[in-house]
Amino acid sequence: MRILRHILPLLILLFLVYSCKNTKSITSDKNKPKNLSGYDKRKFDYLFIDGLKEKMLGNFAEALEKYQRCIQLDPSAAAPYYEVAMILQNSGRAPEGIDFAKKAVALDPSNPWCVLILGDCYKTSGKFSESVLVFEKGVKLFPDRTSMYYELATAFLLDNKPEEAVKVYDKLELKVGVHEELSVSKQKIWLRSGKWEKAVSEIERLIKQYPKESKYYLIAGNICSQNKDPRALVFYNKALEVNPGSGMARLHLHDHYFLNKESAKAFEELKLAFRSEDVSIDTKTKILLEYYERSQKYKDMRSQADTLLMILKQSNPDNAQTFTILGDFYYRDKKYPESLDAFNRALELDKSRYAIWHQVMVIQSQLDLFKEMKETSSQTMELFPLEPAPYLFRGVALIQEKQYKEALDILKAGKEFVIENNELKSQFYSYMGEASYKNKEFKSAYSYFDKALEADEKNITVLNNYAYYLSLRSEELLKAEAMSKKANELEPGSASYQDTYAWVLYKLAKYADAKTWLEKAMQSGGENNANILEHYGDVLFRMNEPVKAFEYWEKAKKAGKGSEFLDKKLTEKKLFE
């Protein structure tokens, strides 16, 4: 057992040393502890290894403490200074790291890592001129290290000396040859400096080096197009010559023609781009979303959008995104059956996107497809059990099927998943109230409606329905009057809400006011609504106008289904409630 105690620390030490082999290291003979006793040397080594371990674990304060102790033991070793500077730099404390990095460079000037950390500390501290000086020395000391050139160029850019940065890239290019990263970097510098002709020239050098690479022609074409240079078309056509199936070239041509107000040519190129497999479905969808917004304002774009949707359907027939965007367009245009078909097809191709399931349930609700909505909500709950909305849709479907107890249970379950969304919580309480009311549990229903309004005092549906239910049972009529009045204030001009307010006033025996509001309801589109017409007849009867009352009861009968008393009123020409 005593042997094992000695072996275990050794194995840990070997593991740590091995683990650090692939990290930045500045260990060299110059950095080994000098003039230390055997004990102090071992102590230094253990502290340094412990520092590496703590750094790897993210315990930077502990690592700093270990390295500081190393410095106390041997101030002549560069490695601890380097490690301290590195931690401070990476921890957002670069200014504090400068002195440690300078000490590391002073102790080991031939080590590139020491130079790099000093330059980085200056750069991160906003001392760009000092950073330039450090990396200039670094390039001279380590001419074969490409990282030094990139760091120096970046320092020049930060020091607002772009042309000096280009010179650095030119020097590096002499060593490594024409290279995409270098040329693109120079091109971006020239563009930022407003010297777009030089940017084009830089890309032309790339084209000369790689004449079969179409993307370079596109870059050059874009620069020319944005600056009204006629060479743009030459570059774009050359890209198509190199790669005839390039959908991206077609997209760039579309942009070029569009900028030059040649809309017909632009759209022809866009159609070709949409037919190309080279253009991703994400890019096509993004373009269609722009059409979605703009085609509402510009009617001529609607037919273009329809054409692009047709091409998308042909070129990407097995992608859910195709049918999702198609469904969005149909829904916007109020083509709900077509929208539902598109979203259902999207679900056949991809069942993982909750937003599509939600939209299907929304449309099913709008089309009164409650049986289908019940099934869809059930499937959605299985796939996304923590999403509350499917429980709400299922509860609504169950209410429509008069399964009030089951509806209440599912609504209670779904409400528990509502987090920080008072409007949705209000919806749950609203339908819980509906289920309870339909099940003749009136006290519970009123309690749920109250909770719905506590969650969202502007829930117009609850304000209206709650008031109407109270009026039907002649309960708390003053409360009903206040709620119905508020509903009409929040959404004026609704025939349904005006009818409710009139009926509450009727129950309060305010017949003249009720008559006025029923007339408003008829003017708001309720002139053919059986309930409104019957209510108007009831008010007229109460105001001693039985002949006109009978006339409106007859109109109600022709308009549709009125109350359970309508036929009796017509037969006996009396008011029944």
Buried (B, 14 or more C-beta within 10 A) or exposed (E): EEEEEEEEEEEEBEEBEEEBEEEEBBBEEBBBBEEBEEEEBEBBBBBBBBBBBBBEEEBBEBBBBBBBBBBEBBEEBBBBBBBBBBBBBBEEBBBBBBBBBBBBBEBBEEBBBBBBBBBBBBBBBEBBEBBBBBBBBBBEBBEEBBEBBBBBBBBBBBBEBBEBBBBBBEBBBEEEEEBBEBBBBBBBBBBEEEBBEBBBBBBBBBBEBBEEBBBBBBBBBBBBBBBEBEBBBBBBBBBBEBBEEBBBBBBBBBBBBBEBEBEEBBBBBBBBBBBBEBBEBEBBBEBBEEBBEEBEEEEEBBEBBBBBBEBBBEBBEEBBBBBBBBBBBBBEBEBBEBBBBBBBBBBEBEBEBBEBBBBBBBBBBBBEBBEBBBBBBBBBBEEBEEBBBBBBBBBBBBBBEEBBEBBBBBBBBBBEBBEEBBEBBBBBBBBBBBBBBBBEBBEBBBBBBBBBBEBBEEBBBBBBBBBBBBBBEEEBBEBBBBBBBBBBEBBEEBBBBBBBBBBBBBBBEBBEBBBBBBBBBBEBBBBEBBBBBBBBBBBBBBBEBBEBBBBBBBBBBEBEEBBEBBEEBBEEEEBEE
